[in-house]
Amino acid sequence: AESADIYKDAGRFEAEAAERAELAILERYLPAAMSDADLEKIVDSQISIAAAQGLSGPKAMGAVVKAVRGEAGDGADGAKIANLVKTKLT
C-alpha cells in the first residue's frame, strides 16, 4: 500500500491501480491478522506463565516471545510481538 500511495502522490494513477490490484490478490493468500487485543491477551498470559517459572523482566523476553509466537501462529507479526513483550516486561 505504501508504494501505491507514492505512485498516487506522484500522479501515476495507472501504477497506483496496478499496485492496489496486486495487493488485493496477495491479501487473499496471507493469514488473517490477529487483533491487537487478542495478541495482548496472549502476551499477558505468557508473561504470567514465565513469572510462575521464575522469569521476569528483560531476562524473560526470549522465552515469552517464543511462547507467544507458538500460540499466535502466523496471525501475528514478529516485530509487533517483540515490541509488545518488551513494553510489558520493562
Phi and psi restraints in degrees (range 20) as a CNS / XPLOR table:
assign (resid 1 and name C) (resid 2 and name N)
       (resid 2 and name CA) (resid 2 and name C) 1.0 -64.2 20.0 2
assign (resid 2 and name N) (resid 2 and name CA)
       (resid 2 and name C) (resid 3 and name N) 1.0 -44.0 20.0 2
assign (resid 2 and name C) (resid 3 and name N)
       (resid 3 and name CA) (resid 3 and name C) 1.0 -66.9 20.0 2
assign (resid 3 and name N) (resid 3 and name CA)
       (resid 3 and name C) (resid 4 and name N) 1.0 -34.3 20.0 2
assign (resid 3 and name C) (resid 4 and name N)
       (resid 4 and name CA) (resid 4 and name C) 1.0 -63.4 20.0 2
assign (resid 4 and name N) (resid 4 and name CA)
       (resid 4 and name C) (resid 5 and name N) 1.0 -39.3 20.0 2
assign (resid 4 and name C) (resid 5 and name N)
       (resid 5 and name CA) (resid 5 and name C) 1.0 -65.0 20.0 2
assign (resid 5 and name N) (resid 5 and name CA)
       (resid 5 and name C) (resid 6 and name N) 1.0 -38.0 20.0 2
assign (resid 5 and name C) (resid 6 and name N)
       (resid 6 and name CA) (resid 6 and name C) 1.0 -64.5 20.0 2
assign (resid 6 and name N) (resid 6 and name CA)
       (resid 6 and name C) (resid 7 and name N) 1.0 -44.4 20.0 2
assign (resid 6 and name C) (resid 7 and name N)
       (resid 7 and name CA) (resid 7 and name C) 1.0 -60.9 20.0 2
assign (resid 7 and name N) (resid 7 and name CA)
       (resid 7 and name C) (resid 8 and name N) 1.0 -41.3 20.0 2
assign (resid 7 and name C) (resid 8 and name N)
       (resid 8 and name CA) (resid 8 and name C) 1.0 -62.3 20.0 2
assign (resid 8 and name N) (resid 8 and name CA)
       (resid 8 and name C) (resid 9 and name N) 1.0 -46.1 20.0 2
assign (resid 8 and name C) (resid 9 and name N)
       (resid 9 and name CA) (resid 9 and name C) 1.0 -62.3 20.0 2
assign (resid 9 and name N) (resid 9 and name CA)
       (resid 9 and name C) (resid 10 and name N) 1.0 -29.2 20.0 2
assign (resid 9 and name C) (resid 10 and name N)
       (resid 10 and name CA) (resid 10 and name C) 1.0 -87.6 20.0 2
assign (resid 10 and name N) (resid 10 and name CA)
       (resid 10 and name C) (resid 11 and name N) 1.0 -0.9 20.0 2
assign (resid 10 and name C) (resid 11 and name N)
       (resid 11 and name CA) (resid 11 and name C) 1.0 79.8 20.0 2
assign (resid 11 and name N) (resid 11 and name CA)
       (resid 11 and name C) (resid 12 and name N) 1.0 14.6 20.0 2
assign (resid 11 and name C) (resid 12 and name N)
       (resid 12 and name CA) (resid 12 and name C) 1.0 -97.1 20.0 2
assign (resid 12 and name N) (resid 12 and name CA)
       (resid 12 and name C) (resid 13 and name N) 1.0 76.0 20.0 2
assign (resid 12 and name C) (resid 13 and name N)
       (resid 13 and name CA) (resid 13 and name C) 1.0 -70.2 20.0 2
assign (resid 13 and name N) (resid 13 and name CA)
       (resid 13 and name C) (resid 14 and name N) 1.0 -30.8 20.0 2
assign (resid 13 and name C) (resid 14 and name N)
       (resid 14 and name CA) (resid 14 and name C) 1.0 -67.0 20.0 2
assign (resid 14 and name N) (resid 14 and name CA)
       (resid 14 and name C) (resid 15 and name N) 1.0 -42.3 20.0 2
assign (resid 14 and name C) (resid 15 and name N)
       (resid 15 and name CA) (resid 15 and name C) 1.0 -66.5 20.0 2
assign (resid 15 and name N) (resid 15 and name CA)
       (resid 15 and name C) (resid 16 and name N) 1.0 -37.0 20.0 2
assign (resid 15 and name C) (resid 16 and name N)
       (resid 16 and name CA) (resid 16 and name C) 1.0 -61.8 20.0 2
assign (resid 16 and name N) (resid 16 and name CA)
       (resid 16 and name C) (resid 17 and name N) 1.0 -46.5 20.0 2
assign (resid 16 and name C) (resid 17 and name N)
       (resid 17 and name CA) (resid 17 and name C) 1.0 -61.7 20.0 2
assign (resid 17 and name N) (resid 17 and name CA)
       (resid 17 and name C) (resid 18 and name N) 1.0 -40.6 20.0 2
assign (resid 17 and name C) (resid 18 and name N)
       (resid 18 and name CA) (resid 18 and name C) 1.0 -64.0 20.0 2
assign (resid 18 and name N) (resid 18 and name CA)
       (resid 18 and name C) (resid 19 and name N) 1.0 -42.2 20.0 2
assign (resid 18 and name C) (resid 19 and name N)
       (resid 19 and name CA) (resid 19 and name C) 1.0 -63.6 20.0 2
assign (resid 19 and name N) (resid 19 and name CA)
       (resid 19 and name C) (resid 20 and name N) 1.0 -43.4 20.0 2
assign (resid 19 and name C) (resid 20 and name N)
       (resid 20 and name CA) (resid 20 and name C) 1.0 -67.6 20.0 2
assign (resid 20 and name N) (resid 20 and name CA)
       (resid 20 and name C) (resid 21 and name N) 1.0 -36.0 20.0 2
assign (resid 20 and name C) (resid 21 and name N)
       (resid 21 and name CA) (resid 21 and name C) 1.0 -65.7 20.0 2
assign (resid 21 and name N) (resid 21 and name CA)
       (resid 21 and name C) (resid 22 and name N) 1.0 -42.0 20.0 2
assign (resid 21 and name C) (resid 22 and name N)
       (resid 22 and name CA) (resid 22 and name C) 1.0 -63.9 20.0 2
assign (resid 22 and name N) (resid 22 and name CA)
       (resid 22 and name C) (resid 23 and name N) 1.0 -41.9 20.0 2
assign (resid 22 and name C) (resid 23 and name N)
       (resid 23 and name CA) (resid 23 and name C) 1.0 -61.6 20.0 2
assign (resid 23 and name N) (resid 23 and name CA)
       (resid 23 and name C) (resid 24 and name N) 1.0 -41.4 20.0 2
assign (resid 23 and name C) (resid 24 and name N)
       (resid 24 and name CA) (resid 24 and name C) 1.0 -61.4 20.0 2
assign (resid 24 and name N) (resid 24 and name CA)
       (resid 24 and name C) (resid 25 and name N) 1.0 -38.4 20.0 2
assign (resid 24 and name C) (resid 25 and name N)
       (resid 25 and name CA) (resid 25 and name C) 1.0 -67.8 20.0 2
assign (resid 25 and name N) (resid 25 and name CA)
       (resid 25 and name C) (resid 26 and name N) 1.0 -46.4 20.0 2
assign (resid 25 and name C) (resid 26 and name N)
       (resid 26 and name CA) (resid 26 and name C) 1.0 -63.6 20.0 2
assign (resid 26 and name N) (resid 26 and name CA)
       (resid 26 and name C) (resid 27 and name N) 1.0 -37.3 20.0 2
assign (resid 26 and name C) (resid 27 and name N)
       (resid 27 and name CA) (resid 27 and name C) 1.0 -63.3 20.0 2
assign (resid 27 and name N) (resid 27 and name CA)
       (resid 27 and name C) (resid 28 and name N) 1.0 -25.4 20.0 2
assign (resid 27 and name C) (resid 28 and name N)
       (resid 28 and name CA) (resid 28 and name C) 1.0 -65.6 20.0 2
assign (resid 28 and name N) (resid 28 and name CA)
       (resid 28 and name C) (resid 29 and name N) 1.0 -26.3 20.0 2
assign (resid 28 and name C) (resid 29 and name N)
       (resid 29 and name CA) (resid 29 and name C) 1.0 -100.0 20.0 2
assign (resid 29 and name N) (resid 29 and name CA)
       (resid 29 and name C) (resid 30 and name N) 1.0 -9.1 20.0 2
assign (resid 29 and name C) (resid 30 and name N)
       (resid 30 and name CA) (resid 30 and name C) 1.0 -82.9 20.0 2
assign (resid 30 and name N) (resid 30 and name CA)
       (resid 30 and name C) (resid 31 and name N) 1.0 147.8 20.0 2
assign (resid 30 and name C) (resid 31 and name N)
       (resid 31 and name CA) (resid 31 and name C) 1.0 -67.0 20.0 2
assign (resid 31 and name N) (resid 31 and name CA)
       (resid 31 and name C) (resid 32 and name N) 1.0 152.3 20.0 2
assign (resid 31 and name C) (resid 32 and name N)
       (resid 32 and name CA) (resid 32 and name C) 1.0 -64.3 20.0 2
assign (resid 32 and name N) (resid 32 and name CA)
       (resid 32 and name C) (resid 33 and name N) 1.0 137.0 20.0 2
assign (resid 32 and name C) (resid 33 and name N)
       (resid 33 and name CA) (resid 33 and name C) 1.0 -75.5 20.0 2
assign (resid 33 and name N) (resid 33 and name CA)
       (resid 33 and name C) (resid 34 and name N) 1.0 138.9 20.0 2
assign (resid 33 and name C) (resid 34 and name N)
       (resid 34 and name CA) (resid 34 and name C) 1.0 -77.1 20.0 2
assign (resid 34 and name N) (resid 34 and name CA)
       (resid 34 and name C) (resid 35 and name N) 1.0 143.0 20.0 2
assign (resid 34 and name C) (resid 35 and name N)
       (resid 35 and name CA) (resid 35 and name C) 1.0 -69.1 20.0 2
assign (resid 35 and name N) (resid 35 and name CA)
       (resid 35 and name C) (resid 36 and name N) 1.0 155.1 20.0 2
assign (resid 35 and name C) (resid 36 and name N)
       (resid 36 and name CA) (resid 36 and name C) 1.0 -61.6 20.0 2
assign (resid 36 and name N) (resid 36 and name CA)
       (resid 36 and name C) (resid 37 and name N) 1.0 -37.4 20.0 2
assign (resid 36 and name C) (resid 37 and name N)
       (resid 37 and name CA) (resid 37 and name C) 1.0 -65.4 20.0 2
assign (resid 37 and name N) (resid 37 and name CA)
       (resid 37 and name C) (resid 38 and name N) 1.0 -43.1 20.0 2
assign (resid 37 and name C) (resid 38 and name N)
       (resid 38 and name CA) (resid 38 and name C) 1.0 -65.2 20.0 2
assign (resid 38 and name N) (resid 38 and name CA)
       (resid 38 and name C) (resid 39 and name N) 1.0 -41.4 20.0 2
assign (resid 38 and name C) (resid 39 and name N)
       (resid 39 and name CA) (resid 39 and name C) 1.0 -63.8 20.0 2
assign (resid 39 and name N) (resid 39 and name CA)
       (resid 39 and name C) (resid 40 and name N) 1.0 -41.2 20.0 2
assign (resid 39 and name C) (resid 40 and name N)
       (resid 40 and name CA) (resid 40 and name C) 1.0 -63.7 20.0 2
assign (resid 40 and name N) (resid 40 and name CA)
       (resid 40 and name C) (resid 41 and name N) 1.0 -37.5 20.0 2
assign (resid 40 and name C) (resid 41 and name N)
       (resid 41 and name CA) (resid 41 and name C) 1.0 -62.3 20.0 2
assign (resid 41 and name N) (resid 41 and name CA)
       (resid 41 and name C) (resid 42 and name N) 1.0 -43.0 20.0 2
assign (resid 41 and name C) (resid 42 and name N)
       (resid 42 and name CA) (resid 42 and name C) 1.0 -64.5 20.0 2
assign (resid 42 and name N) (resid 42 and name CA)
       (resid 42 and name C) (resid 43 and name N) 1.0 -44.4 20.0 2
assign (resid 42 and name C) (resid 43 and name N)
       (resid 43 and name CA) (resid 43 and name C) 1.0 -60.5 20.0 2
assign (resid 43 and name N) (resid 43 and name CA)
       (resid 43 and name C) (resid 44 and name N) 1.0 -47.2 20.0 2
assign (resid 43 and name C) (resid 44 and name N)
       (resid 44 and name CA) (resid 44 and name C) 1.0 -59.8 20.0 2
assign (resid 44 and name N) (resid 44 and name CA)
       (resid 44 and name C) (resid 45 and name N) 1.0 -42.5 20.0 2
assign (resid 44 and name C) (resid 45 and name N)
       (resid 45 and name CA) (resid 45 and name C) 1.0 -62.3 20.0 2
assign (resid 45 and name N) (resid 45 and name CA)
       (resid 45 and name C) (resid 46 and name N) 1.0 -45.6 20.0 2
assign (resid 45 and name C) (resid 46 and name N)
       (resid 46 and name CA) (resid 46 and name C) 1.0 -69.9 20.0 2
assign (resid 46 and name N) (resid 46 and name CA)
       (resid 46 and name C) (resid 47 and name N) 1.0 -31.7 20.0 2
assign (resid 46 and name C) (resid 47 and name N)
       (resid 47 and name CA) (resid 47 and name C) 1.0 -66.1 20.0 2
assign (resid 47 and name N) (resid 47 and name CA)
       (resid 47 and name C) (resid 48 and name N) 1.0 -39.7 20.0 2
assign (resid 47 and name C) (resid 48 and name N)
       (resid 48 and name CA) (resid 48 and name C) 1.0 -63.6 20.0 2
assign (resid 48 and name N) (resid 48 and name CA)
       (resid 48 and name C) (resid 49 and name N) 1.0 -41.9 20.0 2
assign (resid 48 and name C) (resid 49 and name N)
       (resid 49 and name CA) (resid 49 and name C) 1.0 -63.6 20.0 2
assign (resid 49 and name N) (resid 49 and name CA)
       (resid 49 and name C) (resid 50 and name N) 1.0 -43.6 20.0 2
assign (resid 49 and name C) (resid 50 and name N)
       (resid 50 and name CA) (resid 50 and name C) 1.0 -63.2 20.0 2
assign (resid 50 and name N) (resid 50 and name CA)
       (resid 50 and name C) (resid 51 and name N) 1.0 -40.6 20.0 2
assign (resid 50 and name C) (resid 51 and name N)
       (resid 51 and name CA) (resid 51 and name C) 1.0 -63.4 20.0 2
assign (resid 51 and name N) (resid 51 and name CA)
       (resid 51 and name C) (resid 52 and name N) 1.0 -38.0 20.0 2
assign (resid 51 and name C) (resid 52 and name N)
       (resid 52 and name CA) (resid 52 and name C) 1.0 -65.5 20.0 2
assign (resid 52 and name N) (resid 52 and name CA)
       (resid 52 and name C) (resid 53 and name N) 1.0 -23.8 20.0 2
assign (resid 52 and name C) (resid 53 and name N)
       (resid 53 and name CA) (resid 53 and name C) 1.0 -92.5 20.0 2
assign (resid 53 and name N) (resid 53 and name CA)
       (resid 53 and name C) (resid 54 and name N) 1.0 5.3 20.0 2
assign (resid 53 and name C) (resid 54 and name N)
       (resid 54 and name CA) (resid 54 and name C) 1.0 89.7 20.0 2
assign (resid 54 and name N) (resid 54 and name CA)
       (resid 54 and name C) (resid 55 and name N) 1.0 8.8 20.0 2
assign (resid 54 and name C) (resid 55 and name N)
       (resid 55 and name CA) (resid 55 and name C) 1.0 -99.3 20.0 2
assign (resid 55 and name N) (resid 55 and name CA)
       (resid 55 and name C) (resid 56 and name N) 1.0 132.8 20.0 2
assign (resid 55 and name C) (resid 56 and name N)
       (resid 56 and name CA) (resid 56 and name C) 1.0 -151.9 20.0 2
assign (resid 56 and name N) (resid 56 and name CA)
       (resid 56 and name C) (resid 57 and name N) 1.0 165.4 20.0 2
assign (resid 56 and name C) (resid 57 and name N)
       (resid 57 and name CA) (resid 57 and name C) 1.0 62.2 20.0 2
assign (resid 57 and name N) (resid 57 and name CA)
       (resid 57 and name C) (resid 58 and name N) 1.0 -160.2 20.0 2
assign (resid 57 and name C) (resid 58 and name N)
       (resid 58 and name CA) (resid 58 and name C) 1.0 -58.7 20.0 2
assign (resid 58 and name N) (resid 58 and name CA)
       (resid 58 and name C) (resid 59 and name N) 1.0 -25.6 20.0 2
assign (resid 58 and name C) (resid 59 and name N)
       (resid 59 and name CA) (resid 59 and name C) 1.0 -65.1 20.0 2
assign (resid 59 and name N) (resid 59 and name CA)
       (resid 59 and name C) (resid 60 and name N) 1.0 -23.5 20.0 2
assign (resid 59 and name C) (resid 60 and name N)
       (resid 60 and name CA) (resid 60 and name C) 1.0 -86.0 20.0 2
assign (resid 60 and name N) (resid 60 and name CA)
       (resid 60 and name C) (resid 61 and name N) 1.0 -8.4 20.0 2
assign (resid 60 and name C) (resid 61 and name N)
       (resid 61 and name CA) (resid 61 and name C) 1.0 -56.6 20.0 2
assign (resid 61 and name N) (resid 61 and name CA)
       (resid 61 and name C) (resid 62 and name N) 1.0 -49.7 20.0 2
assign (resid 61 and name C) (resid 62 and name N)
       (resid 62 and name CA) (resid 62 and name C) 1.0 -58.8 20.0 2
assign (resid 62 and name N) (resid 62 and name CA)
       (resid 62 and name C) (resid 63 and name N) 1.0 -46.6 20.0 2
assign (resid 62 and name C) (resid 63 and name N)
       (resid 63 and name CA) (resid 63 and name C) 1.0 -65.4 20.0 2
assign (resid 63 and name N) (resid 63 and name CA)
       (resid 63 and name C) (resid 64 and name N) 1.0 -41.3 20.0 2
assign (resid 63 and name C) (resid 64 and name N)
       (resid 64 and name CA) (resid 64 and name C) 1.0 -68.5 20.0 2
assign (resid 64 and name N) (resid 64 and name CA)
       (resid 64 and name C) (resid 65 and name N) 1.0 -45.1 20.0 2
assign (resid 64 and name C) (resid 65 and name N)
       (resid 65 and name CA) (resid 65 and name C) 1.0 -60.3 20.0 2
assign (resid 65 and name N) (resid 65 and name CA)
       (resid 65 and name C) (resid 66 and name N) 1.0 -44.1 20.0 2
assign (resid 65 and name C) (resid 66 and name N)
       (resid 66 and name CA) (resid 66 and name C) 1.0 -61.1 20.0 2
assign (resid 66 and name N) (resid 66 and name CA)
       (resid 66 and name C) (resid 67 and name N) 1.0 -44.5 20.0 2
assign (resid 66 and name C) (resid 67 and name N)
       (resid 67 and name CA) (resid 67 and name C) 1.0 -66.1 20.0 2
assign (resid 67 and name N) (resid 67 and name CA)
       (resid 67 and name C) (resid 68 and name N) 1.0 -40.3 20.0 2
assign (resid 67 and name C) (resid 68 and name N)
       (resid 68 and name CA) (resid 68 and name C) 1.0 -65.2 20.0 2
assign (resid 68 and name N) (resid 68 and name CA)
       (resid 68 and name C) (resid 69 and name N) 1.0 -43.9 20.0 2
assign (resid 68 and name C) (resid 69 and name N)
       (resid 69 and name CA) (resid 69 and name C) 1.0 -60.1 20.0 2
assign (resid 69 and name N) (resid 69 and name CA)
       (resid 69 and name C) (resid 70 and name N) 1.0 -40.0 20.0 2
assign (resid 69 and name C) (resid 70 and name N)
       (resid 70 and name CA) (resid 70 and name C) 1.0 -63.8 20.0 2
assign (resid 70 and name N) (resid 70 and name CA)
       (resid 70 and name C) (resid 71 and name N) 1.0 -40.6 20.0 2
assign (resid 70 and name C) (resid 71 and name N)
       (resid 71 and name CA) (resid 71 and name C) 1.0 -78.1 20.0 2
assign (resid 71 and name N) (resid 71 and name CA)
       (resid 71 and name C) (resid 72 and name N) 1.0 -38.6 20.0 2
assign (resid 71 and name C) (resid 72 and name N)
       (resid 72 and name CA) (resid 72 and name C) 1.0 -78.8 20.0 2
assign (resid 72 and name N) (resid 72 and name CA)
       (resid 72 and name C) (resid 73 and name N) 1.0 -27.4 20.0 2
assign (resid 72 and name C) (resid 73 and name N)
       (resid 73 and name CA) (resid 73 and name C) 1.0 68.0 20.0 2
assign (resid 73 and name N) (resid 73 and name CA)
       (resid 73 and name C) (resid 74 and name N) 1.0 -148.5 20.0 2
assign (resid 73 and name C) (resid 74 and name N)
       (resid 74 and name CA) (resid 74 and name C) 1.0 -79.1 20.0 2
assign (resid 74 and name N) (resid 74 and name CA)
       (resid 74 and name C) (resid 75 and name N) 1.0 -2.7 20.0 2
assign (resid 74 and name C) (resid 75 and name N)
       (resid 75 and name CA) (resid 75 and name C) 1.0 -79.6 20.0 2
assign (resid 75 and name N) (resid 75 and name CA)
       (resid 75 and name C) (resid 76 and name N) 1.0 -5.7 20.0 2
assign (resid 75 and name C) (resid 76 and name N)
       (resid 76 and name CA) (resid 76 and name C) 1.0 -127.8 20.0 2
assign (resid 76 and name N) (resid 76 and name CA)
       (resid 76 and name C) (resid 77 and name N) 1.0 140.3 20.0 2
assign (resid 76 and name C) (resid 77 and name N)
       (resid 77 and name CA) (resid 77 and name C) 1.0 -74.3 20.0 2
assign (resid 77 and name N) (resid 77 and name CA)
       (resid 77 and name C) (resid 78 and name N) 1.0 133.4 20.0 2
assign (resid 77 and name C) (resid 78 and name N)
       (resid 78 and name CA) (resid 78 and name C) 1.0 -60.5 20.0 2
assign (resid 78 and name N) (resid 78 and name CA)
       (resid 78 and name C) (resid 79 and name N) 1.0 -39.5 20.0 2
assign (resid 78 and name C) (resid 79 and name N)
       (resid 79 and name CA) (resid 79 and name C) 1.0 -66.6 20.0 2
assign (resid 79 and name N) (resid 79 and name CA)
       (resid 79 and name C) (resid 80 and name N) 1.0 -38.3 20.0 2
assign (resid 79 and name C) (resid 80 and name N)
       (resid 80 and name CA) (resid 80 and name C) 1.0 -65.4 20.0 2
assign (resid 80 and name N) (resid 80 and name CA)
       (resid 80 and name C) (resid 81 and name N) 1.0 -40.9 20.0 2
assign (resid 80 and name C) (resid 81 and name N)
       (resid 81 and name CA) (resid 81 and name C) 1.0 -60.4 20.0 2
assign (resid 81 and name N) (resid 81 and name CA)
       (resid 81 and name C) (resid 82 and name N) 1.0 -51.1 20.0 2
assign (resid 81 and name C) (resid 82 and name N)
       (resid 82 and name CA) (resid 82 and name C) 1.0 -59.9 20.0 2
assign (resid 82 and name N) (resid 82 and name CA)
       (resid 82 and name C) (resid 83 and name N) 1.0 -43.5 20.0 2
assign (resid 82 and name C) (resid 83 and name N)
       (resid 83 and name CA) (resid 83 and name C) 1.0 -64.5 20.0 2
assign (resid 83 and name N) (resid 83 and name CA)
       (resid 83 and name C) (resid 84 and name N) 1.0 -42.0 20.0 2
assign (resid 83 and name C) (resid 84 and name N)
       (resid 84 and name CA) (resid 84 and name C) 1.0 -66.5 20.0 2
assign (resid 84 and name N) (resid 84 and name CA)
       (resid 84 and name C) (resid 85 and name N) 1.0 -44.1 20.0 2
assign (resid 84 and name C) (resid 85 and name N)
       (resid 85 and name CA) (resid 85 and name C) 1.0 -62.5 20.0 2
assign (resid 85 and name N) (resid 85 and name CA)
       (resid 85 and name C) (resid 86 and name N) 1.0 -45.2 20.0 2
assign (resid 85 and name C) (resid 86 and name N)
       (resid 86 and name CA) (resid 86 and name C) 1.0 -60.4 20.0 2
assign (resid 86 and name N) (resid 86 and name CA)
       (resid 86 and name C) (resid 87 and name N) 1.0 -43.8 20.0 2
assign (resid 86 and name C) (resid 87 and name N)
       (resid 87 and name CA) (resid 87 and name C) 1.0 -61.6 20.0 2
assign (resid 87 and name N) (resid 87 and name CA)
       (resid 87 and name C) (resid 88 and name N) 1.0 -42.5 20.0 2
assign (resid 87 and name C) (resid 88 and name N)
       (resid 88 and name CA) (resid 88 and name C) 1.0 -76.3 20.0 2
assign (resid 88 and name N) (resid 88 and name CA)
       (resid 88 and name C) (resid 89 and name N) 1.0 -25.5 20.0 2
assign (resid 88 and name C) (resid 89 and name N)
       (resid 89 and name CA) (resid 89 and name C) 1.0 -88.2 20.0 2
assign (resid 89 and name N) (resid 89 and name CA)
       (resid 89 and name C) (resid 90 and name N) 1.0 -13.9 20.0 2
